[in-house]
Amino acid sequence: MNGFSISEAGHVAVLLPPQNITGASSASPINPAFSMKNYKHATVLIAFGAEATQDATTLFVYLCTSAAGAGATAIPFNYYYQAAGGAGNDLLTGINNAPATGLVLSSTVAPANGLIVIEIDANELEAAGVGGALAGSDGAASYIGIGLGAPAAADFAAVVVILSGSRFANTASPTVTT
């Protein structure tokens, strides 16, 4: 086999199946959060579907103490996005940086049928400036939560995480969401 087999050398977790996110708050992580304890890298895919009204809330990445999102502390993150949603548009922008105060969603970064890709390295979670009290040696063993909300109109989204750089690669890798 050539390339990277996600099923065997990585791990995939659906954090938010495709659904209407109307009225959800980004002030806390969606449940479940995921752990990077046995992985070196996480790629979080946020796929937007139809939007009745432009989703103009804020997207957050949280460092948490549990899969349920306890002790959530917003952290800065790196992301890419499709400049415009729609069929046949699979080009991402260059790297962008969002502060701990989050990424304000707009028709530019989160269009209907668009995509945001968040990239997280485990060593970034151990940096002194990330996560306050959770930084240092606890960072990589903590949970990562995604805060995603929507206005009162019907907006749809899905969130999937792909973990790579496994310490114990196996076809039946253990859960990362408990």
C-alpha positions as CSV (number, residue, x, y, z in Angstrom):
1,M,0.0,0.0,0.0
2,N,1.2,3.5,-0.8
3,G,0.3,6.5,1.4
4,F,-1.4,6.7,4.7
5,S,-4.1,4.2,5.7
6,I,-6.3,6.1,8.1
7,S,-8.1,2.9,9.2
8,E,-4.8,1.2,10.3
9,A,-2.3,3.9,11.0
10,G,-4.6,6.5,12.4
11,H,-8.0,6.9,14.0
12,V,-11.3,8.5,12.9
13,A,-13.9,9.8,15.3
14,V,-17.2,11.5,14.3
15,L,-17.7,14.2,17.0
16,L,-20.8,15.7,15.4
17,P,-22.7,13.7,12.8
18,P,-24.3,15.8,10.0
19,Q,-27.1,17.7,11.7
20,N,-28.9,20.9,12.2
21,I,-26.9,23.0,14.6
22,T,-29.6,25.6,15.1
23,G,-29.5,27.2,18.5
24,A,-26.3,25.4,19.6
25,S,-23.8,27.5,21.6
26,S,-20.2,27.7,20.8
27,A,-19.5,28.8,24.4
28,S,-18.9,25.2,25.3
29,P,-17.5,22.2,23.4
30,I,-19.8,19.8,21.5
31,N,-19.9,16.4,23.2
32,P,-17.7,14.4,22.9
33,A,-14.3,16.0,23.0
34,F,-11.4,13.8,21.9
35,S,-8.0,12.8,23.3
36,M,-4.7,13.0,21.6
37,K,-3.0,10.9,24.3
38,N,-1.6,8.3,21.9
39,Y,-1.3,10.5,18.8
40,K,1.0,13.2,17.5
41,H,-1.4,15.0,15.2
42,A,-5.1,15.8,14.8
43,T,-6.9,17.1,11.7
44,V,-10.4,18.3,12.5
45,L,-12.8,18.6,9.5
46,I,-15.8,20.9,9.9
47,A,-18.1,20.5,6.9
48,F,-20.9,23.0,6.5
49,G,-24.1,22.1,4.7
50,A,-27.1,24.2,3.8
51,E,-27.4,27.5,5.7
52,A,-30.7,29.4,6.1
53,T,-28.9,32.4,7.5
54,Q,-25.1,32.9,7.4
55,D,-23.6,31.2,10.5
56,A,-22.0,34.2,12.2
57,T,-21.1,32.8,15.5
58,T,-17.5,32.0,16.7
59,L,-15.7,28.7,16.3
60,F,-13.5,27.7,19.3
61,V,-11.0,25.0,20.1
62,Y,-11.0,24.0,23.7
63,L,-8.5,22.2,25.9
64,C,-10.7,20.1,28.3
65,T,-10.1,17.8,31.3
66,S,-12.7,15.2,30.1
67,A,-14.5,13.9,27.0
68,A,-17.6,15.6,28.4
69,G,-15.9,19.0,28.0
70,A,-15.2,19.7,31.7
71,G,-12.7,22.5,32.5
72,A,-12.9,23.9,28.9
73,T,-10.2,26.5,28.2
74,A,-10.2,28.2,24.7
75,I,-6.9,27.9,23.0
76,P,-5.4,29.4,19.7
77,F,-5.4,27.2,16.7
78,N,-4.3,26.9,13.0
79,Y,-6.8,26.4,10.3
80,Y,-7.4,26.3,6.5
81,Y,-10.7,26.9,4.7
82,Q,-12.4,26.7,1.3
83,A,-12.7,30.2,0.0
84,A,-16.2,29.3,-1.4
85,G,-18.4,26.3,-0.9
86,G,-20.0,24.3,-3.5
87,A,-19.5,21.4,-5.9
88,G,-16.0,21.0,-7.4
89,N,-14.4,23.5,-5.0
90,D,-11.7,21.5,-3.2
91,L,-9.0,24.2,-2.8
92,L,-8.0,25.3,0.7
93,T,-6.4,28.6,1.6
94,G,-2.9,28.8,3.1
95,I,-2.5,28.5,6.9
96,N,-4.4,30.9,9.1
97,N,-4.1,31.5,12.8
98,A,-7.1,32.0,15.2
99,P,-6.5,33.5,18.7
100,A,-7.9,31.9,21.8
101,T,-10.9,34.3,21.4
102,G,-11.9,32.1,18.4
103,L,-12.6,32.4,14.7
104,V,-15.7,34.5,13.8
105,L,-17.5,32.6,11.1
106,S,-18.6,34.5,8.0
107,S,-19.5,33.8,4.4
108,T,-15.8,33.9,3.6
109,V,-14.5,31.3,6.0
110,A,-17.7,29.3,6.5
111,P,-19.8,29.4,3.4
112,A,-22.7,27.0,2.8
113,N,-21.3,23.7,1.7
114,G,-17.8,24.9,2.8
115,L,-15.1,23.3,4.8
116,I,-12.8,24.4,7.7
117,V,-9.7,22.2,8.4
118,I,-8.1,22.6,11.9
119,E,-4.6,21.2,12.3
120,I,-3.2,20.4,15.8
121,D,0.1,18.9,16.8
122,A,0.4,17.3,20.2
123,N,3.6,19.3,21.0
124,E,1.7,22.6,20.5
125,L,-0.6,21.6,23.4
126,E,2.4,21.4,25.7
127,A,3.5,25.0,25.0
128,A,3.5,27.2,28.1
129,G,1.1,29.8,26.5
130,V,-1.6,27.3,25.5
131,G,-4.4,26.4,27.8
132,G,-3.3,28.1,31.0
133,A,-3.4,25.6,33.8
134,L,-3.7,22.7,31.4
135,A,-0.5,23.5,29.6
136,G,2.8,21.7,30.1
137,S,3.0,18.0,30.4
138,D,-0.8,17.7,30.8
139,G,-1.6,19.3,27.5
140,A,-1.2,16.4,25.1
141,A,-3.0,14.0,27.5
142,S,-6.0,16.4,27.8
143,Y,-9.1,16.4,25.6
144,I,-9.7,18.7,22.7
145,G,-13.2,20.1,22.2
146,I,-14.7,22.0,19.3
147,G,-17.2,24.9,20.0
148,L,-19.6,25.4,17.1
149,G,-22.9,27.2,17.3
150,A,-25.5,28.6,14.9
151,P,-28.1,31.3,14.9
152,A,-31.9,30.6,15.1
153,A,-32.1,29.6,11.5
154,A,-31.5,26.1,10.1
155,D,-27.8,25.7,9.5
156,F,-26.2,22.2,9.1
157,A,-22.7,20.9,9.9
158,A,-20.6,17.8,10.7
159,V,-17.4,17.5,12.7
160,V,-14.9,14.7,12.2
161,V,-11.4,14.3,13.6
162,I,-8.6,12.2,12.0
163,L,-5.8,11.3,14.3
164,S,-2.3,10.4,13.0
165,G,1.1,9.7,14.3
166,S,-0.1,6.8,16.5
167,R,2.1,5.5,19.2
168,F,0.3,2.1,19.0
169,A,-0.9,1.7,15.4
170,N,-3.4,-1.1,15.1
171,T,-6.5,-1.9,13.1
172,A,-8.6,-1.8,16.2
173,S,-7.4,1.3,17.9
174,P,-8.9,2.3,21.3
175,T,-11.5,5.0,21.6
176,V,-10.5,8.6,21.9
177,T,-13.8,10.0,23.1
178,T,-14.2,8.5,26.6
